[in-house]
Amino acid sequence: MPPYDGTELAYHVQGEGEPLVCLPGGAMRASAYPGDLGGLSTGRRLILLDLRGTGDSAIPADPSTYRVDHQVADVEALRIHLGLECVDLLAHSASGNLALLYAAAHPRRVRRLALVTPTSWAVDLAESPDVRLADVRRRAGSEPYDTAIAAYERALAAFAAGGTPDEADWAASMPLAYGRWDERARAHAELSPAQKNAEASAAFAGPGAFDPPATRDALRGVDGEVLVLAGELDSNRS
C-alpha cells in the first residue's frame, strides 16, 4: 500500500466475497495470528491489515505514531486505497480501541462494525481487576488453569503496584486466553512474541491516546450496524 506519511503499510487478503477490513489485537501483533477467522474467509474477502511496525508493514521513523489515535489515519488510508465508499470493519481485542476511534472520526464510512472481545478504553469501559479475576477463576479446579490463574493474579498485582508483570507470568497465564489449551493453541501462543512489536505495544495506549467523552459523543453519528461478540469465559466483554 503506498505510504501517505512515509510509512509503508501492508495488508493480506484471504477468501472471496465482500471485503471485510480486519484489525488485529495484541496490542500490535501481526495480522497473521487470526488466520481465516474460523472459516469466515469462505464468504468474505478478509483484508487483514498489518498495523505499522508489525508483520510486513514498515517501522515508522516516528515511534510516537504507534499510539492508537495516530493509527486512525492508517485505517482511512486503507479504505481509500481499496476504493471503498464505506467499510465493514472487524476488530479484535486491543484494536477495538482503534475501530472505535476510527468510527468516531469517520462515522459515515462505517457500514458494519464487529468488535470481538474488545478492550474499550477509548470510551472508558474497562473491566476491573476484581472482575477479571472472577472471570478467570471460573476455570479453577484443574491444570493448566490453576497454574495459569496464579500467574495471572501475580501479573495483575504487579500492575496494581505500578510495576511491570514478569514475562514468565504472562506466558504461564496463556491457557486463559484460549477456549481449549490443546496442541494447536499452544503453538498459536508460542508465536506471539515473534509476531508482536513490544515497543509499539507499550506506546499503543500511551498518555493522550484517549478522550472518552469526545469519542462517545462522536460515536452517536454512527448509523451502521454494530456487533459486540464475546464468549462466556472471555475477560473482555465491554
N, C-alpha and C positions, 0 to 999 in steps of 0.2 A: 504494500500500500504506500503510495507516495507520501513522504513526510510533509506535514503542514507547519511544523515548528522545528525541523531539523532532526527529529527522532523518527526513524522508520519503524512502522508497526506492521506486525504480521498477523494473519488470521488463517485458519484452516477450515476447509469445507468438507462436510460429510453428508451423504444422503441426497435425496431429491425431494422436490416439492417447494412449498412456500418457504422463504428464508426465515430463520429464527436466529437472531443475534444472541450469543451466549457469553456471559461474563463470568469468569472463574473466580473462586474464592481463594482462601489461603491464610491470611491475605497475601496476594501477589504470588500465586502459584501458576505455573504454566498451564495452558488450556488443554494439555494432553490428558490430565487426570480424569475429567468426566467421561472419557470415552465417547460412546454414542448415546449417552444419557439413557441407558436402559432400553435401547432399541428405538428411541424417538426418531432417529435418522431414517427409519423406514417410511415415514410420512412427511417429514420436514427436512429442508436443507439447512443443516446446522452450520452457522457461521461462528466459529469459536475464536474469539479474539485473545491473542497473547498480549496481556497488559504490558505497558512499557517496562523494559528491563527483565522480562520473563520470556521463556520459550525462545522463539525465533525473532522476537522484537528487540530492537536495539536498546542499549543502555543510554539514557538521556545524559546530555552534558550537564544539566542542572538537576541534581538529585531532589531538589525541593518539589519537582514536578511529579514525584511519586505520590505526593499527597492526593487523597482521593478526589477532592474537589477540582484539582487541576486536570484530572483524567476525564472529566465530563467532556472536554473538547475532543478527546480521542474517540469517544463513542460517537459523537456527532460527525467527526471526520470520516469514520467508518460508514455511517449512514449515507453520507454524501457520496463517498467512493462507490458504494453499492448501487447508487442511483435509486434509493428508496424514498418515497414521499413520507411514509410512516414505517415504524419498525414494530415487530413483535420481539420483545426483549425478555430473556430469561437470565436470572442472576442467582448464583449460589453463595450462601454463607456471607463472607465479608463483602462481596460485591453487591449484596443487597443495598448497601450504602451508596455505591456508585450508581446503581439503577435508580434509586430514589432521587439522588441529586440530578441525574440526567432528566428524569421525568419532571422534576421541579423546574429545571432550566428550559426544557423543551416540551411542555405538556402536550402540544398539538402534534408532536412527532411520534408519540407512543400510542400504538393501536391496541396492543395487548402487553401486559406485564405479568410475568410469573416470578415470584420470589420463593426460592426453595431453601428452607431452613435459614432464613436471612438473619444477619445481625442488622439492627436498625438504629444505630447510634445517630444517624442523620436526622431522625425525628425524635430523638431522646427516648427510645424504647430499648431497654436492656434488662435482661433478667438478672436479679441479684445473685451474689454468690450462694446465698442460702437456697434459693430456688434451683440453681444449677446443681447443687449438691443433692437436693431432694430428688431431682430428676435422675441423676446417675446412681443414687443409692437404691433405686428400684431394681437394679440389676444385681444387687448383692446376693451372696449366698453360694457362689461357685467361682471357680477360676476360669478364665483370667480376670474376671471382673472385680473380685475382691482386691487383688493387687492393683488393678487399674484405678479403682476408686480411691485407694490410699494415696496413690501417686497424684491423682487429680486434686485431692484435698491439700496435699503439700504445695502443689502449684498455685492453687487459689490463695493459700496462706501467704505465699511469697509475694503475690500481687498485693494482697491486703496490707502487707508490711512495707510496701513501696519498693520492693526488690524485683528481681528477675527470676522466674522459676528455673529450676535446673532442667537442662535439656533431657536428662535421663528420665525425669518425671513426666515430661511431655510425651516422650516415646513410650513409656510404660502405660500411659493413660489412653493410648490409641485404640484399644479394643472398644472403648466407649463411643467412638466416632462411627462405628460400623454396626449394621444390623446383625451380622454374623461374623465372628472372628475366625475365619477359615483361611486356608492357604492363599486363596485369591485376595482376601482382604489384607493379609499380612504383606503380600507382595506389593499391593497398591500403596500401603502405608510406607513401606520402605523406600518408595520412590520420592516421597515428599521432600526430604532435604535437598535432593538434587534439582527438583523442579521449582523450588521456592527461592525467591530473592529475599534474603534476610534483611538487607538494608532497606529495600523497598517496603517490606512488610512493616518494619519499625516506623517508617515515615507515613504509612498509609493513612492512619487516623491521627496524625500529629496535631499540635496546637493550631487552632484556626480553621481546621477542616470543616467544622460543622456549625451551622446556625439553625438549630431545630425550629424555633418559631417561624423564621422566614421560610424554611423548607416546607413545613406543614401548611403554611398559608399558600405557597405556590402550588402545592400538590392538589389543591382544590380545583385547579384548572385542568386536571387530567380527566378526560372523558372516556378513555379506553377501559377495557376490561382488566381487572386485576385479580390475580390468584396468589394466595399465600399457602404454600404447601410444606407441611412438616409432619413427621411421624410421632407416634405416642411417646417414644423414648428420646426424641431429639431435644437438645437443650435450647436451640434457637427456634422459638415459636412465636416471635414477635410479629 
